[in-house]
């Protein structure tokens, strides 16, 4: 019994010290961008979300155990045209009263290079959850004394229809808005002490 107790204590201490070895970085909203682009007629409309937060947990010894969680305040959508933004927030599109957040939670991570990787996870938007893969590249160095990191993130274009983000049939036919939405993300994150 005493041996089991000592063994349990050693195991708990090892797990605790392993957990402390991980590094946590929080998104710096003022230096980061979560943007998107969608074709409309012959041009492209660009937009971004001004309010979001998230954190990156890095396990240097086991990078595949690293994780990312991000939440976007959909009300903060900004396409540069107030009338369009208000329409996108309405019940006809994002319905922010019912679905105020877009959430990404990682499931697993795979290294693809020394400073790059794929993050597999679930994206929840407009009440619909779909698996997506984020392709990330570390733009800054990541040494033991790193206080801030910068990441460039891409993904395959998202399809509006997959998340039930469609206008009425008549509005869709005359709007000229494309089905696919390109996502461009740059995250600067600060290490949590």
Protein Blocks (a to p, Z undefined) as FASTA:
>chain_A
ZZmmmmmmmmmmmmmmmmmmpccddddfklgccdddddehjbccddddfbdcddddddfk
lmmlgccdddddfklgcehiaklmmmmmmmklnommlmmbccdddfbdcdfbfkbccddd
dddeehiacddddddddfbdcdfklcbdcdddddddddfklnopacdfklmmmnopafbd
cddddddddddZZ
